[in-house]
Amino acid sequence: MIQAAGVAEVTDVTFANEVLTADLPVLVGFTADWCPPCRQIAPVLSAIAAEESDRIKVVQLDVNSSPATTAAYGVLAMPTLMIFRAGEPVASMVGARPKRRLLQEIDDAL
């Protein structure tokens, strides 16, 4: 799995505990090893995890090793970025994007 530095990995087993019951809103990156745009967005996720840790938690989920969660949220393209607040998905974005644009989308969702 492409592991973004400072970004925790969640799985089918840990998703509910790490994402749905989190105190902060959570940005979930649905990624895969075989996905070039996932590699592009990994440093963006790392930067946001480091800089915005007081207002949003950033995690990633490997779609190949966690198919149940991937299917449950209808994720079909990689990378898909979803923002969860109080256990519910409130925003979904598909594809790599620059940090500034992703931060704006996070602001709009929160």
Backbone as CSV, one residue per row, in Angstrom:
resi,resn,N_x,N_y,N_z,CA_x,CA_y,CA_z,C_x,C_y,C_z
1,MET,0.841,-1.192,0.000,0.000,0.000,0.000,0.876,1.241,0.000
2,ILE,0.433,2.228,-0.736,1.101,3.532,-0.733,0.764,4.176,0.604
3,GLN,1.732,4.296,1.474,1.457,4.859,2.792,1.895,6.310,2.829
4,ALA,0.942,7.206,2.961,1.258,8.620,3.112,1.805,8.827,4.524
5,ALA,2.920,9.515,4.634,3.552,9.743,5.935,2.602,10.473,6.876
6,GLY,2.485,9.961,8.092,1.651,10.612,9.087,0.167,10.358,8.919
7,VAL,-0.196,9.466,8.000,-1.600,9.151,7.747,-1.843,7.705,8.170
8,ALA,-2.744,7.512,9.118,-3.030,6.168,9.618,-3.784,5.365,8.567
9,GLU,-3.530,4.069,8.549,-4.272,3.181,7.654,-5.442,2.586,8.417
10,VAL,-6.621,2.568,7.799,-7.779,1.893,8.373,-8.149,0.731,7.455
11,THR,-8.879,-0.225,8.028,-9.275,-1.434,7.298,-10.768,-1.670,7.528
12,ASP,-11.294,-2.702,6.882,-12.684,-3.086,7.145,-12.923,-3.272,8.641
13,VAL,-11.922,-3.827,9.331,-12.063,-4.134,10.760,-12.038,-2.866,11.615
14,THR,-11.183,-1.909,11.280,-10.995,-0.736,12.140,-11.772,0.498,11.689
15,PHE,-12.424,0.436,10.531,-13.077,1.618,9.955,-14.100,2.248,10.897
16,ALA,-15.004,1.451,11.444,-16.060,2.009,12.299,-15.466,2.729,13.504
17,ASN,-14.470,2.102,14.140,-13.870,2.692,15.328,-13.056,3.941,15.005
18,GLU,-12.284,3.907,13.916,-11.383,5.013,13.589,-12.091,6.172,12.883
19,VAL,-13.145,5.871,12.128,-13.784,6.905,11.305,-15.164,7.284,11.835
20,LEU,-16.031,6.302,11.992,-17.428,6.601,12.299,-17.634,7.133,13.707
21,THR,-16.755,6.778,14.642,-16.912,7.255,16.022,-15.870,8.314,16.391
22,ALA,-15.141,8.835,15.405,-14.092,9.822,15.692,-14.699,11.128,16.201
23,ASP,-13.960,11.803,17.076,-14.404,13.090,17.611,-14.334,14.189,16.555
24,LEU,-13.306,14.135,15.721,-13.119,15.132,14.668,-13.730,14.628,13.359
25,PRO,-14.009,15.539,12.418,-14.324,15.072,11.061,-13.131,14.282,10.526
26,VAL,-13.394,13.327,9.628,-12.337,12.448,9.110,-12.324,12.512,7.585
27,LEU,-11.132,12.734,7.036,-10.919,12.637,5.593,-10.362,11.248,5.322
28,VAL,-11.107,10.452,4.556,-10.684,9.093,4.227,-10.232,9.070,2.767
29,GLY,-8.999,8.640,2.554,-8.517,8.440,1.197,-8.634,6.972,0.842
30,PHE,-9.490,6.647,-0.120,-9.609,5.282,-0.633,-8.571,5.149,-1.745
31,THR,-7.536,4.332,-1.513,-6.412,4.257,-2.442,-6.076,2.815,-2.798
32,ALA,-5.168,2.674,-3.777,-4.700,1.353,-4.190,-3.263,1.475,-4.683
33,ASP,-2.498,0.409,-4.487,-1.093,0.399,-4.918,-0.931,0.644,-6.411
34,TRP,-1.853,0.134,-7.210,-1.735,0.173,-8.661,-2.189,1.500,-9.264
35,CYS,-2.509,2.482,-8.426,-3.152,3.716,-8.873,-2.159,4.888,-8.871
36,PRO,-1.677,5.335,-10.053,-0.742,6.475,-10.091,-1.273,7.754,-9.434
37,PRO,-2.556,8.140,-9.637,-3.033,9.352,-8.950,-3.024,9.219,-7.425
38,CYS,-3.130,7.967,-6.925,-3.047,7.753,-5.469,-1.648,8.114,-4.969
39,ARG,-0.633,7.776,-5.768,0.734,8.147,-5.399,0.893,9.666,-5.434
40,GLN,0.228,10.326,-6.387,0.315,11.784,-6.491,-0.290,12.464,-5.266
41,ILE,-1.391,11.919,-4.760,-2.089,12.610,-3.671,-1.529,12.257,-2.292
42,ALA,-0.700,11.213,-2.188,-0.152,10.809,-0.884,0.555,11.961,-0.165
43,PRO,1.445,12.759,-0.834,2.077,13.861,-0.114,1.098,14.959,0.295
44,VAL,0.029,15.128,-0.474,-1.005,16.120,-0.127,-1.715,15.675,1.153
45,LEU,-2.071,14.392,1.227,-2.719,13.868,2.433,-1.794,13.988,3.638
46,SER,-0.500,13.711,3.439,0.468,13.841,4.534,0.523,15.271,5.050
47,ALA,0.584,16.225,4.125,0.670,17.634,4.523,-0.579,18.071,5.275
48,ILE,-1.743,17.676,4.786,-2.990,18.055,5.463,-3.072,17.386,6.828
49,ALA,-2.647,16.132,6.922,-2.657,15.434,8.214,-1.798,16.176,9.224
50,ALA,-0.646,16.678,8.779,0.262,17.385,9.687,-0.250,18.780,10.033
51,GLU,-0.758,19.494,9.042,-1.101,20.905,9.235,-2.497,21.132,9.799
52,GLU,-3.408,20.195,9.596,-4.809,20.409,9.983,-5.266,19.439,11.071
53,SER,-4.318,18.857,11.815,-4.664,17.800,12.773,-5.592,18.276,13.886
54,ASP,-5.656,19.582,14.116,-6.545,20.090,15.165,-8.006,20.125,14.709
55,ARG,-8.252,20.057,13.381,-9.640,20.158,12.930,-10.124,19.007,12.054
56,ILE,-9.197,18.175,11.550,-9.623,17.024,10.749,-8.607,15.896,10.896
57,LYS,-9.125,14.678,10.974,-8.285,13.479,11.041,-8.175,12.939,9.619
58,VAL,-6.981,12.523,9.221,-6.770,11.999,7.874,-6.340,10.538,7.976
59,VAL,-7.060,9.670,7.268,-6.727,8.246,7.233,-6.806,7.768,5.785
60,GLN,-6.219,6.604,5.533,-6.392,6.016,4.208,-6.761,4.554,4.331
61,LEU,-7.439,4.087,3.294,-7.934,2.721,3.260,-7.547,2.114,1.920
62,ASP,-6.910,0.954,1.955,-6.535,0.255,0.732,-7.751,-0.517,0.222
63,VAL,-8.213,-0.168,-0.979,-9.447,-0.775,-1.495,-9.299,-2.267,-1.757
64,ASN,-8.091,-2.718,-2.046,-7.887,-4.145,-2.322,-7.963,-4.988,-1.055
65,SER,-7.461,-4.461,0.061,-7.465,-5.250,1.294,-8.703,-4.987,2.155
66,SER,-9.510,-3.990,1.790,-10.736,-3.689,2.555,-11.926,-3.525,1.609
67,PRO,-12.310,-4.602,0.920,-13.377,-4.487,-0.078,-14.766,-4.205,0.503
68,ALA,-15.029,-4.619,1.729,-16.371,-4.428,2.287,-16.673,-2.942,2.485
69,THR,-15.728,-2.201,3.074,-15.927,-0.767,3.283,-15.983,-0.044,1.946
70,THR,-15.112,-0.438,1.033,-15.099,0.166,-0.305,-16.463,0.021,-0.966
71,ALA,-17.024,-1.178,-0.913,-18.333,-1.428,-1.521,-19.450,-0.703,-0.770
72,ALA,-19.353,-0.669,0.562,-20.406,-0.058,1.372,-20.608,1.419,1.019
73,TYR,-19.525,2.087,0.619,-19.629,3.513,0.295,-19.609,3.767,-1.215
74,GLY,-19.768,2.715,-1.998,-19.901,2.863,-3.438,-18.683,3.437,-4.129
75,VAL,-17.507,3.146,-3.591,-16.268,3.675,-4.174,-15.912,2.850,-5.409
76,LEU,-15.836,3.524,-6.554,-15.551,2.840,-7.811,-14.267,3.325,-8.465
77,ALA,-13.810,4.533,-8.146,-12.624,5.103,-8.772,-11.613,5.480,-7.698
78,MET,-10.330,5.405,-8.063,-9.270,5.749,-7.120,-8.508,6.965,-7.632
79,PRO,-8.057,7.830,-6.757,-8.430,7.865,-5.345,-9.797,8.522,-5.171
80,THR,-10.565,8.020,-4.217,-11.787,8.702,-3.783,-11.500,9.231,-2.392
81,LEU,-11.815,10.486,-2.179,-11.637,11.127,-0.879,-13.019,11.422,-0.317
82,MET,-13.294,10.914,0.876,-14.593,11.163,1.512,-14.363,11.822,2.861
83,ILE,-15.218,12.778,3.152,-15.179,13.426,4.464,-16.371,12.916,5.259
84,PHE,-16.074,12.407,6.444,-17.102,11.912,7.357,-17.197,12.857,8.539
85,ARG,-18.435,13.186,8.918,-18.658,13.991,10.114,-19.757,13.309,10.909
86,ALA,-19.512,13.064,12.186,-20.468,12.380,13.067,-20.932,11.057,12.468
87,GLY,-19.981,10.322,11.850,-20.276,8.996,11.337,-20.956,8.954,9.980
88,GLU,-21.206,10.119,9.376,-21.880,10.161,8.083,-20.981,10.796,7.029
89,PRO,-20.996,10.252,5.796,-20.233,10.910,4.727,-20.920,12.221,4.339
90,VAL,-20.164,13.311,4.337,-20.731,14.626,4.008,-20.179,15.186,2.708
91,ALA,-19.104,14.590,2.187,-18.536,15.042,0.914,-17.743,13.902,0.305
92,SER,-17.708,13.883,-1.018,-16.944,12.867,-1.735,-16.315,13.513,-2.964
93,MET,-15.030,13.258,-3.157,-14.297,13.816,-4.291,-13.510,12.681,-4.939
94,VAL,-13.476,12.653,-6.255,-12.755,11.602,-6.969,-11.593,12.226,-7.718
95,GLY,-10.421,11.600,-7.577,-9.244,12.042,-8.319,-8.279,12.842,-7.475
96,ALA,-7.028,12.835,-7.926,-5.997,13.623,-7.248,-6.284,15.098,-7.487
97,ARG,-5.887,15.920,-6.538,-6.070,17.364,-6.654,-4.982,18.066,-5.879
98,PRO,-4.710,19.317,-6.219,-3.696,20.055,-5.465,-4.169,20.325,-4.038
99,LYS,-3.213,20.532,-3.165,-3.514,20.754,-1.748,-4.466,21.925,-1.542
100,ARG,-4.229,23.034,-2.236,-5.066,24.215,-2.029,-6.526,23.911,-2.360
101,ARG,-6.752,23.195,-3.457,-8.124,22.850,-3.844,-8.751,21.894,-2.840
102,LEU,-7.986,20.907,-2.375,-8.525,19.962,-1.390,-8.854,20.674,-0.091
103,LEU,-8.006,21.584,0.343,-8.305,22.352,1.566,-9.591,23.148,1.411
104,GLN,-9.800,23.734,0.224,-11.040,24.480,-0.014,-12.248,23.560,0.058
105,GLU,-12.122,22.369,-0.513,-13.229,21.403,-0.476,-13.496,20.921,0.964
106,ILE,-12.440,20.782,1.752,-12.601,20.422,3.159,-13.331,21.548,3.882
107,ASP,-12.898,22.791,3.647,-13.572,23.933,4.279,-15.058,23.980,3.922
108,ASP,-15.364,23.732,2.645,-16.769,23.761,2.199,-17.585,22.688,2.906
109,ALA,-16.977,21.530,3.161,-17.697,20.398,3.776,-17.858,20.569,5.281
110,LEU,-16.938,21.300,5.896,-16.996,21.461,7.352,-17.768,22.717,7.688
